Amino acid sequence: MNEELRLVYSFVLVDGDLSYLSNHDESLFMNLVCLPTRLKFIGCLKTVYFNEKNILYGLHESDYAVKYHSIFPPEYGCEPVTVIPMTFPFLESHLALEQPSRKNLQLSLEFKTKQFEAVIASAYIKTERGLGYWEVRLAEETLFFSIVSDKTNPQNKWIIKAGKNLNDHQWHQVGVKYDGGEIHLTVDYQKAVLGTYTLPLEFLDELFLAGNPKNPKIGLIGCLRDIYIQGKWIDPRMVVGTKHAPGKVSMDNCQLVDLCKNPSACEHGGHCYLRNNEVKCNCTGTGYTGETCYFSIYKRTCQELFLVGYRESGVYKIDIDRNGPLPPSNVYCDMSQDGSGAIITRIENNVPPEMEIRKAGLSDFYIDVTYREFTPKMIQSLVHQSKHCSQYIKYDCFKSPLGLRSYTWMTSTVEGRYVTSFGDSSPDRCKCGVNYSCANSTLKCNCDAGDDRWRYDEGTFTKNKDLGITRLYVLQPRDMPSDSEARFTLGPVECVEANTQEYVITFKTYFSYLKVPGWRSGDLAFSFRTSSSRGIILYQPPLHPGHGYFRVLLTGDYELAFEFAVNNKLVSKKVLSKRRLNSGEWQQVWVDHDNRHMRFTVNLESYMMDLKGDEEVAMFEGPLYVGGAPKHEVVDLEIKDGFIGCFRGLVVNDKVVDLYKYLTKSAPDIVKDCSPSCSPNPCQNGGTCEEFWGSYKCYCANPIAHTGDNCEHSEIYIYITFIRYTFCILVIMVDNCEH
């Protein structure tokens, strides 16, 4: 890989197994040859390029393609990483290592703890009295090295001690050397304390650090580093995560001695506590659920609420970034649609209508505009995920000029953004000033005339950077007449239809499908409507045998199946909906996950699947097929037919997929938009319409009586003739009846 070496940013990775970089443009790494190793990198990186892509610059600039995986944020700058600490969060946490020699012992390490009593190291020995043990114990802020020749009589022990103030949560060194009965105990590299043990002993094969599994109540809660046994350095990367390090031992630069200090232990304000050495989270009142309070219990927008059946206008709680960092909040949802079919999400503010802002005797001032439970960042998030947003503004005046920029200006939710227009007009101008139609054509706003009649200027903001006015500055012009007056009105921020619902397509046949980029990370969401009870909605096949795959199948009138691989084993989870899924109405589906769960949501029903400690969902690799799949991919599936109906709102990898971009002329059975053919019902005489989303088929209520594509032809004629008190009735195309 040839590259120009340039220093852009230095980057430090100090969290070992908890941190790594990845690049979402997987095509860059398809042919990269890797050397096999299980050792994790710990140290500094700089000038990291792959072809023309600057990886670290992309990380610093929040490039979507580069993600940093860690419980801690990235650190810029570089301090040499000379040692790798290990954290022992529980009394049961310890290391079980090999003791190379049976005749002598040479141990050195550094530790850090706040405990008053803890076992730093221990091992079993054979003596003439049977099985015994030795240990290095912290007690009374001092280190004690002791030998117990008979474990059944622990009170009979040989002891030497050294050091003081050793539980101050600072790093301290301890060294133990035993050779032929001569014992050296060193603390903080000071002069050794010497002792002689006269009884013969033999060291057994296993040496325990930070505790002893036979007596877990006296382990170490703290950290160890720089471990040497018989002069050989122990690489933490070779033991952490193996059977030699039970009890959640980790490499986190000694930052997680208290596991509840892990930034991702409990998310979204969940209360963290420990139970049986496991982190637990109380999510009560947070608006989230799951083991770590990761999953939001609310819909993202008013549009989504409407999709799942809510029809009454009113105040609802939504979560605009779903499982992201922004909290749930109340908004007003206008479900009336106003004949346009649009659902409006409305965020009210604290500015009263026609608020008096200019009058003789008033001083200069500003007013901070706040929005119901919405921060500026939340407003911008809603604005960017919506198809269209607006905010109305009006200034009523009597002898009070508006004076944009001179006397009146505003700020918006975009940090540092000053607004000097009234709506989407040019800077320093009102709408009338753009086409010179103001009361005084030489001025920029109607109210700038300052004359003795009531006038007004109004406008509507629709540009993202101007939406959500956050502060209004008002200066009082000098020499204002005593009867002058001005009033200010600022409407709510109103957003229409989330962008996720923008791209709509229709699958008209069972064998049609669309190929889009595969699902790699983040949540997956989509909406569909159909009359069928079976079909493939999504399918992401594996690239290689045994690799990950994902598919969503419609398996019944009320049932949706999600199939994927966990530890290379097929898992199928079915979600039952209270609403018929083939009713022809829009149905909403959402799949989200973290390291411990996968959640499948169909309309208002959810299924949460817990992942055990050793379970993980296989990485999805292939392309994503929508509405069906190629024949060679579905050979082994029970359901092989594709999906007939409408599909929209596909969100993959945290981005809305432009489905229109992937339509081709070679697939004429997939068209834009969604126009039901059975609404209104074209079938006459009580016929039933079967929807094929672009075509339809009528089933006549009485096929003998009515025929035709729309059951429009009547085929039964009844003639009755009464002659001499007798009659006959003949049916089916008989012209007359004779006596």
C-alpha positions in Angstrom: 0.0 0.0 0.0 1.8 3.1 -1.2 0.9 6.3 0.5 2.3 9.8 1.3 3.0 9.9 5.0 1.4 12.9 6.5 0.8 13.8 10.1 -2.9 14.6 10.5 -3.9 13.6 14.0 -2.4 11.3 16.6 -4.7 8.8 18.1 -4.4 6.8 21.2 -6.0 3.4 22.0 -5.6 2.5 25.6 -8.6 0.3 26.2 -7.3 -2.9 24.8 -10.1 -5.3 24.0 -12.6 -2.6 24.5 -11.5 -0.3 21.6 -11.0 -0.7 17.9 -11.5 1.1 14.6 -13.6 -0.1 11.7 -14.3 1.2 8.2 -17.8 0.8 6.9 -16.6 0.9 3.3 -16.0 -2.8 3.3 -14.9 -2.9 -0.3 -11.6 -1.3 0.8 -10.7 -4.5 2.8 -12.0 -7.3 0.6 -8.6 -8.3 -0.6 -6.5 -7.4 2.4 -4.3 -10.3 3.6 -4.1 -10.5 7.4 -1.6 -12.2 9.6 -3.3 -14.4 12.2 -3.0 -13.1 15.8 -5.2 -12.8 18.8 -3.1 -10.1 20.4 -5.0 -6.8 20.5 -3.3 -3.6 19.6 -2.6 -1.2 22.5 -0.7 2.0 21.7 -0.8 5.0 19.4 -1.8 5.4 15.7 -1.1 8.3 13.4 -1.3 8.9 9.6 -3.5 5.9 9.0 -4.5 5.7 5.3 -6.1 3.0 3.2 -5.6 4.0 -0.5 -6.8 7.6 -0.5 -8.9 7.4 2.6 -7.6 9.1 5.8 -9.0 7.0 8.5 -8.1 9.1 11.5 -9.2 12.3 9.9 -12.5 10.7 9.1 -12.9 9.7 12.7 -12.1 13.2 13.9 -14.6 14.7 11.5 -17.4 12.1 12.4 -17.3 10.5 8.9 -20.0 7.9 8.8 -17.7 5.4 7.1 -15.3 5.4 10.1 -16.5 4.3 13.5 -14.7 3.9 16.8 -15.9 1.1 19.0 -15.3 1.6 22.6 -17.0 2.3 25.9 -14.8 5.4 26.2 -14.4 8.3 23.7 -11.3 8.5 21.5 -8.3 10.4 22.9 -6.2 12.6 20.7 -2.5 13.0 21.4 -0.1 10.3 22.4 1.3 9.3 25.7 3.5 6.2 25.5 1.7 3.1 26.6 4.4 1.1 28.5 2.2 -1.1 30.7 -1.2 -2.7 30.3 -3.3 -2.7 33.5 -5.9 -5.4 34.2 -9.0 -4.6 36.2 -10.6 -7.0 38.7 -14.1 -5.7 39.5 -15.2 -8.5 41.8 -13.8 -10.5 44.7 -14.2 -13.6 42.5 -12.1 -12.1 39.7 -8.6 -13.5 39.5 -5.8 -14.9 37.3 -4.8 -18.5 37.4 -1.3 -18.8 35.9 1.3 -21.5 35.6 4.0 -21.6 38.3 7.1 -22.7 36.3 9.3 -23.9 39.2 8.6 -26.3 42.1 11.7 -25.3 44.0 11.7 -21.5 44.0 9.5 -18.5 43.4 10.2 -15.1 41.8 7.1 -12.8 41.5 6.9 -9.1 40.9 3.8 -7.0 40.1 2.1 -3.6 40.7 -1.3 -3.2 42.2 -3.9 -0.5 43.0 -6.8 -0.8 45.3 -8.9 1.0 48.0 -9.6 -2.2 50.0 -8.4 -2.5 53.6 -7.9 -6.3 53.2 -7.2 -8.2 50.0 -5.2 -11.2 48.7 -2.7 -10.0 46.1 -1.2 -13.4 45.2 -1.4 -17.0 46.5 -0.6 -20.6 45.7 -0.7 -24.1 47.1 2.5 -25.8 48.4 3.4 -29.3 49.6 5.0 -29.6 53.0 5.9 -32.4 55.4 2.6 -31.6 57.2 0.5 -31.9 54.1 -1.1 -29.4 51.8 -0.4 -25.8 52.7 -0.3 -22.4 50.9 1.5 -19.1 50.7 -0.1 -15.7 50.1 0.7 -12.0 49.8 -2.1 -10.2 51.7 -2.9 -6.5 52.1 -4.1 -5.8 55.6 -4.0 -2.7 57.9 -2.5 -0.8 54.9 0.6 -3.1 55.0 1.7 -6.1 52.9 2.1 -9.5 54.6 3.8 -12.5 53.1 2.8 -15.6 54.9 3.4 -19.4 54.6 0.9 -21.8 56.1 2.3 -25.4 56.2 -1.1 -27.0 56.9 -4.2 -25.4 55.4 -6.3 -27.1 58.1 -4.5 -24.9 60.7 -4.3 -21.5 59.1 -3.5 -19.8 62.5 -0.1 -21.5 62.5 1.7 -19.3 59.9 5.1 -17.8 59.2 5.0 -14.1 58.4 7.1 -11.1 57.3 5.7 -7.7 56.4 6.6 -4.5 54.6 5.2 -1.1 53.4 2.5 1.3 54.7 -0.5 3.3 53.3 -0.8 0.8 50.5 -4.6 1.0 50.0 -4.6 4.6 48.8 -5.7 3.7 45.2 -2.2 4.5 43.9 0.1 2.1 42.1 2.4 0.1 44.4 4.9 -2.6 43.6 5.4 -5.9 45.5 8.1 -8.4 44.8 8.5 -11.9 46.4 11.6 -14.0 46.0 12.0 -17.5 47.6 15.1 -19.5 47.0 16.3 -22.3 49.3 14.3 -20.9 52.3 15.6 -17.4 51.9 12.8 -14.9 51.3 13.0 -11.3 50.0 9.8 -9.1 50.3 10.0 -5.8 48.3 7.5 -3.0 48.4 7.7 0.0 46.0 11.2 -1.1 44.9 12.6 -0.2 48.3 15.1 -2.3 50.2 13.9 -5.8 50.7 12.7 -7.2 54.0 14.5 -10.5 54.5 13.4 -13.7 56.2 14.3 -17.4 56.4 11.8 -20.3 56.3 13.5 -23.4 57.6 10.9 -26.1 56.7 11.1 -27.8 53.3 8.3 -27.1 50.8 7.4 -27.7 47.1 5.5 -25.2 44.9 2.5 -26.7 43.0 1.8 -25.9 39.4 -0.8 -23.1 39.7 -0.3 -19.5 40.9 -3.3 -17.2 41.7 -3.2 -13.4 41.4 -5.9 -11.1 42.8 -7.4 -13.8 44.9 -7.9 -17.5 45.3 -10.9 -19.4 43.9 -11.0 -21.6 47.0 -11.8 -18.5 49.1 -13.4 -15.8 46.9 -14.4 -13.6 49.8 -10.8 -12.3 50.2 -10.0 -11.4 46.6 -8.8 -8.1 45.2 -11.1 -5.4 43.8 -8.7 -3.2 42.0 -6.0 -3.5 39.3 -2.7 -5.3 38.5 0.0 -4.5 36.0 3.6 -5.3 35.1 3.4 -8.9 36.2 6.6 -11.0 36.1 6.8 -14.7 37.1 10.3 -16.2 37.3 11.5 -13.1 35.4 9.1 -13.6 32.5 6.6 -10.8 31.7 3.0 -11.9 31.5 1.2 -10.3 28.6 -2.4 -9.5 29.7 -3.6 -9.9 26.1 -2.7 -13.6 26.3 -4.8 -14.2 29.4 -7.7 -11.8 29.6 -10.8 -13.3 27.9 -9.5 -16.9 28.5 -10.2 -19.5 31.1 -7.2 -18.1 33.0 -9.0 -14.9 33.9 -12.5 -15.6 35.2 -14.7 -13.0 36.8 -14.9 -10.3 34.1 -11.3 -9.4 34.2 -10.7 -6.6 31.6 -8.2 -4.3 30.0 -9.6 -0.8 30.4 -6.7 1.2 31.8 -8.0 0.6 35.3 -11.1 2.7 34.7 -13.8 0.2 35.5 -13.1 -1.1 39.0 -16.6 0.0 39.7 -18.6 -1.5 36.8 -21.3 1.1 37.2 -18.9 3.7 36.1 -18.9 2.1 32.6 -20.5 4.8 30.4 -22.5 2.2 28.7 -23.5 0.1 31.7 -26.9 1.7 31.9 -27.9 4.1 29.1 -30.5 6.9 28.9 -30.4 7.6 32.6 -31.0 4.1 33.8 -30.0 3.4 37.4 -27.1 1.0 37.7 -26.6 -1.5 40.5 -24.8 -4.8 41.0 -26.5 -8.1 41.8 -24.6 -11.3 42.1 -21.6 -9.7 40.5 -23.7 -8.7 37.5 -24.5 -5.2 36.3 -28.3 -4.5 36.4 -30.2 -1.5 35.2 -33.5 -0.1 36.5 -35.1 1.6 33.5 -38.2 2.8 35.3 -39.3 6.3 34.1 -36.6 6.6 31.4 -38.7 5.7 28.4 -36.4 2.9 27.5 -36.2 -0.9 28.1 -33.7 -3.8 27.8 -30.9 -4.9 30.0 -29.0 -1.6 29.6 -32.1 0.7 28.9 -31.0 0.9 25.3 -34.4 0.4 23.5 -36.9 3.2 23.2 -40.5 2.4 24.0 -41.7 5.3 21.8 -42.2 5.9 18.1 -40.0 8.3 16.3 -42.6 10.7 14.8 -46.3 11.5 14.6 -46.3 9.8 11.2 -45.2 6.5 12.7 -48.0 6.8 15.4 -50.5 7.3 12.6 -49.1 4.3 10.7 -49.8 2.0 13.6 -53.4 3.2 14.2 -53.4 6.4 16.2 -56.0 8.8 14.6 -56.8 11.4 17.3 -55.0 14.7 17.3 -53.4 15.6 20.6 -50.2 15.5 22.7 -48.1 12.4 22.3 -44.6 11.4 23.5 -42.1 10.5 20.7 -38.4 9.7 20.5 -37.0 11.5 17.5 -33.7 9.5 17.4 -35.3 6.2 18.6 -32.4 4.6 20.6 -30.0 7.5 20.3 -28.9 10.0 23.0 -31.8 12.4 22.6 -34.6 11.9 25.2 -38.3 11.2 24.6 -40.4 14.4 24.4 -44.0 15.5 24.1 -45.2 17.0 20.9 -48.6 17.9 19.4 -49.6 15.5 16.6 -52.1 16.8 14.1 -53.7 13.7 12.6 -56.5 15.6 10.8 -54.4 15.5 7.5 -56.3 18.7 6.3 -57.2 17.0 3.0 -53.5 16.8 2.0 -52.8 13.4 3.7 -50.0 15.0 5.7 -49.5 14.2 9.4 -48.0 17.3 11.2 -45.6 17.1 14.2 -45.9 20.4 16.0 -43.5 21.9 18.6 -45.0 24.8 20.6 -42.9 27.6 22.0 -43.1 30.0 24.9 -43.9 33.2 22.9 -47.5 34.3 23.3 -49.4 35.5 20.2 -49.0 39.2 19.5 -46.5 39.8 22.2 -45.9 43.5 22.7 -42.3 44.2 22.0 -42.2 48.0 21.1 -43.9 50.8 22.9 -42.9 54.2 24.3 -41.0 53.7 27.5 -39.8 50.2 26.8 -36.1 49.4 27.0 -33.9 47.3 24.7 -34.2 43.6 25.5 -34.0 40.1 24.1 -36.2 37.1 24.8 -35.1 33.5 24.8 -37.4 31.2 22.9 -37.9 27.7 24.4 -39.7 24.8 22.9 -41.7 22.2 24.7 -39.2 19.7 26.0 -37.1 20.3 22.9 -33.5 21.4 22.8 -32.0 23.1 19.7 -30.2 19.9 18.9 -33.5 17.9 19.1 -35.3 20.4 16.8 -32.5 20.1 14.2 -32.7 16.3 14.4 -36.4 16.4 13.7 -36.0 19.0 10.9 -33.3 16.9 9.2 -35.4 13.7 9.3 -38.6 15.4 8.0 -39.7 15.9 4.5 -40.7 19.5 5.1 -40.7 21.9 8.1 -41.9 25.4 8.6 -42.3 28.2 11.2 -44.6 31.2 10.8 -43.5 34.7 11.9 -45.4 38.0 12.0 -44.8 41.7 13.1 -47.8 44.0 13.6 -46.9 47.7 13.8 -48.2 51.2 14.3 -45.6 53.9 13.9 -42.9 51.3 14.8 -40.4 50.3 12.1 -39.2 46.7 12.0 -35.6 47.6 11.0 -34.2 44.1 10.3 -30.5 44.0 11.4 -30.7 47.6 12.7 -33.4 47.1 15.4 -34.5 43.5 15.1 -32.7 40.2 14.5 -32.8 36.6 15.7 -30.8 33.5 16.3 -31.8 29.9 15.3 -31.2 26.4 16.5 -28.0 26.2 14.4 -25.3 27.4 16.7 -23.9 30.8 15.7 -26.6 31.4 13.1 -28.0 34.9 13.1 -31.3 35.4 11.2 -32.0 38.9 9.7 -34.8 37.9 7.3 -38.6 37.6 7.9 -39.1 34.1 6.6 -37.3 32.8 3.5 -36.8 36.2 2.0 -33.4 37.8 1.4 -31.3 39.0 4.3 -32.5 42.3 5.9 -35.7 42.1 3.9 -39.3 41.1 4.3 -41.3 39.2 1.6 -42.6 42.5 0.1 -39.0 43.9 -0.1 -37.9 41.1 -2.5 -40.3 42.3 -5.3 -40.5 45.9 -4.2 -44.1 45.7 -3.2 -43.9 47.1 0.3 -46.1 50.0 1.4 -43.2 52.2 0.5 -41.5 50.6 -2.5 -38.1 52.1 -1.5 -38.1 50.3 1.8 -37.5 46.6 2.7 -40.5 45.9 4.9 -44.1 47.3 5.2 -43.5 48.4 8.8 -40.4 50.3 8.0 -42.7 53.1 6.7 -43.4 53.9 10.4 -46.6 55.7 9.5 -49.7 56.2 11.6 -51.7 53.2 10.4 -51.6 49.5 11.4 -49.5 47.5 9.1 -47.8 44.1 9.2 -45.0 42.0 7.8 -45.1 38.2 7.9 -43.2 35.2 6.5 -42.5 31.5 6.9 -39.1 29.9 7.6 -38.5 26.6 5.7 -34.7 26.5 5.4 -33.2 24.0 7.9 -30.6 26.5 9.2 -33.3 29.1 10.1 -35.9 26.8 11.6 -36.4 27.0 15.4 -35.9 30.7 16.3 -34.2 30.6 19.7 -33.7 34.3 20.6 -35.2 37.6 19.5 -33.3 40.8 19.9 -35.3 44.0 20.1 -33.8 47.5 20.1 -36.1 50.5 20.7 -35.7 53.2 17.9 -35.0 56.7 19.3 -37.7 59.4 19.2 -40.5 56.9 18.9 -43.9 58.6 19.1 -45.8 58.1 22.4 -48.6 56.2 20.7 -46.3 53.8 18.7 -46.7 50.1 19.2 -45.5 46.8 17.8 -46.5 43.2 18.4 -44.6 40.0 17.6 -46.0 36.5 16.8 -43.9 33.4 16.4 -45.6 30.1 15.4 -44.6 26.6 16.4 -42.2 24.5 14.4 -44.3 22.2 12.2 -42.9 19.2 10.4 -44.6 17.1 7.8 -44.0 13.4 7.1 -40.7 11.8 8.0 -38.2 11.4 5.1 -38.2 7.7 5.9 -41.6 7.4 4.1 -40.5 9.3 1.0 -39.5 6.6 -1.4 -42.5 4.3 -2.2 -42.5 1.4 -4.7 -44.9 -1.3 -5.7 -44.1 -5.0 -6.4 -46.7 -6.3 -8.9 -45.6 -9.9 -9.3 -44.3 -12.7 -7.1 -41.0 -13.0 -8.9 -39.9 -9.3 -8.8 -37.4 -8.0 -6.3 -35.0 -5.0 -5.8 -31.3 -5.3 -4.9 -30.0 -2.6 -2.6 -26.8 -2.2 -0.4 -26.8 -4.7 2.5 -27.5 -4.1 6.2 -24.3 -3.7 8.1 -25.0 -1.8 11.3 -27.5 0.4 13.1 -31.3 -0.2 13.0 -33.4 -1.5 10.1 -36.9 -0.2 9.5 -39.5 -0.3 6.7 -43.2 -0.2 6.0 -45.3 -2.4 3.7 -48.9 -3.0 2.7 -50.3 -6.1 1.0 -53.2 -8.4 0.5 -51.1 -11.5 0.5 -50.6 -13.8 3.5 -47.2 -15.2 2.5 -44.1 -13.8 0.8 -40.5 -12.8 1.2 -40.2 -9.1 2.2 -36.5 -8.9 2.9 -33.6 -11.3 2.3 -29.9 -10.7 2.9 -28.1 -13.9 2.0 -24.6 -15.0 3.2 -21.6 -14.4 1.0 -20.1 -17.7 2.1 -21.5 -20.9 3.7 -21.9 -20.6 7.4 -21.8 -16.8 7.4 -24.6 -14.5 8.6 -27.9 -13.9 6.8 -31.1 -12.2 7.6 -34.6 -12.5 6.2 -38.1 -11.2 7.0 -41.0 -13.4 5.8 -44.8 -12.8 5.9 -46.0 -16.2 7.1 -49.6 -15.6 7.9 -52.4 -13.0 8.1 -51.2 -11.9 11.5 -47.6 -13.2 11.6 -44.2 -12.0 10.5 -41.1 -14.2 10.8 -37.5 -12.9 11.3 -34.8 -15.5 10.5 -31.0 -15.0 11.1 -28.0 -16.9 12.4 -26.7 -16.8 16.0 -23.4 -18.6 16.4 -24.0 -20.1 13.0 -27.3 -21.6 14.0 -30.6 -20.8 12.5 -32.9 -18.7 14.7 -36.5 -17.9 13.7 -38.5 -15.4 15.8 -42.1 -14.8 15.0 -44.1 -11.7 16.0 -47.9 -11.8 16.1 -49.7 -8.6 15.2 -53.1 -7.6 16.6 -53.8 -6.1 13.3 -54.1 -8.1 10.1 -50.9 -7.7 8.2 -52.6 -8.3 4.8 -55.5 -5.8 5.3 -54.1 -3.5 2.6 -53.1 -0.9 5.3 -49.6 0.2 5.9 -47.7 -1.9 8.5 -44.6 -0.7 10.2 -41.6 -3.0 11.0 -38.5 -2.1 13.0 -35.4 -4.2 13.9 -32.9 -2.8 16.4 -30.2 -4.4 18.5 -27.3 -4.0 20.9 -24.7 -6.5 22.2 -27.3 -8.2 24.4 -30.6 -8.1 22.6 -32.4 -8.1 19.3 -35.8 -6.4 19.2 -38.4 -7.0 16.5 -41.3 -4.6 16.4 -44.4 -5.0 14.2 -46.7 -2.0 14.6 -47.3 -1.9 18.4 -46.1 -5.5 19.2 -42.5 -6.2 20.0 -40.4 -9.3 20.7 -37.1 -9.0 22.6 -34.6 -11.7 22.2 -31.8 -11.9 24.8 -28.3 -12.9 23.7 -26.3 -15.0 26.1 -22.7 -14.1 27.0 -21.2 -16.2 24.3 -23.9 -15.6 21.6 -23.6 -13.1 18.8 -25.5 -12.4 15.7 -23.3 -13.2 12.7 -22.2 -10.2 10.6 -24.4 -9.6 7.6 -22.4 -9.5 4.4 -24.3 -9.8 1.2 -26.6 -7.4 -0.6 -30.1 -6.8 0.6 -33.0 -8.0 -1.6 -36.3 -6.3 -1.2 -39.7 -7.9 -2.1 -38.2 -11.2 -3.0 -34.9 -12.9 -3.9 -33.2 -14.6 -6.9 -34.3 -18.2 -7.4 -30.9 -19.7 -6.5 -31.1 -18.0 -3.1 -34.4 -19.4 -2.1 -34.0 -23.1 -3.1 -34.1 -24.3 0.6 -36.8 -21.9 1.8 -40.3 -23.0 2.5 -41.6 -19.7 1.2 -40.1 -19.0 -2.2 -42.5 -16.4 -3.6 -41.8 -12.7 -3.4 -44.0 -10.1 -2.0 -46.9 -8.4 -3.8 -47.8 -5.0 -2.5 -46.3 -1.6 -1.6 -43.1 -0.9 0.2 -41.5 2.3 1.6 -39.4 3.8 4.3 -36.4 1.5 4.2 -33.8 2.6 6.7 -30.5 0.7 6.6 -27.2 1.6 8.2 -28.9 4.6 9.8 -29.7 6.1 6.4 -32.9 6.3 4.3 -32.4 4.2 1.2 -33.5 5.9 -2.1 -35.4 3.0 -3.5 -35.9 4.9 -6.8 -32.2 4.9 -7.4 -32.2 1.1 -7.7 -35.2 0.7 -10.1 -34.2 -0.6 -13.5 -35.9 -1.0 -16.8 -35.2 -4.7 -16.7 -37.7 -4.9 -13.8 -40.9 -3.5 -15.2 -43.0 -5.2 -12.5 -41.6 -2.8 -9.9 -43.0 0.7 -10.2 -42.9 4.0 -8.2 -45.6 5.0 -5.8 -48.5 3.0 -4.4 -52.0 3.1 -6.0 -54.4 0.4 -4.7 -56.5 -0.9 -7.6 -59.3 -2.0 -5.2 -59.9 1.4 -3.7 -62.6 2.3 -4.6 -63.9 -1.2 -5.3 -64.3 -1.6 -9.1 -66.2 -4.9 -8.8 -69.9 -4.5 -9.3 -73.0 -6.3 -8.0 -71.3 -7.2 -4.7 -68.1 -8.6 -6.2 -65.0 -9.0 -4.1 -61.8 -7.3 -5.3 -58.4 -9.0 -4.9 -55.6 -6.4 -4.8 -52.5 -7.0 -7.0 -51.2 -3.4 -6.5 -51.3 -2.2 -10.1 -53.9 -4.7 -11.2 -56.8 -6.5 -9.6 -59.2 -9.5 -10.0 -62.9 -9.5 -9.3 -64.6 -12.5 -7.7 -68.3 -12.2 -8.5 -70.7 -12.8 -5.6 -72.8 -15.1 -7.8 -70.7 -16.2 -10.8 -73.8 -17.7 -12.5 -75.7 -14.5 -12.3 -72.9 -12.1 -13.1 -69.8 -12.2 -15.4 -67.2 -9.9 -16.8 -63.9 -8.5 -15.5 -65.9 -6.3 -13.1 -68.9 -8.6 -12.6 -70.8 -6.1 -14.7 -72.8 -8.4 -17.0 -76.1 -10.0 -15.8 -76.7 -13.5 -17.2 -80.1 -14.5 -15.7 -83.4 -13.5 -17.2 -86.7 -14.5 -15.7 -89.8 -14.6 -17.8 -93.2 -15.3 -16.3 -96.3 -15.9 -18.4 -99.8 -16.4 -16.8 -102.3 -18.3 -19.1 -105.5 -20.0 -17.9 -104.4 -19.9 -14.2 -101.2 -21.9 -15.0 -97.6 -20.6 -15.2 -94.2 -21.8 -15.9 -90.8 -20.3 -15.1 -87.8 -21.1 -17.2 -84.4 -19.8 -16.4 -81.2 -19.3 -18.3 -81.6 -17.6 -21.6 -85.2 -18.6 -22.4 -87.1 -16.1 -24.5 -90.7 -17.1 -23.9 -92.9 -19.7 -22.2 -95.9 -21.4 -24.0 -98.8 -23.3 -22.4 
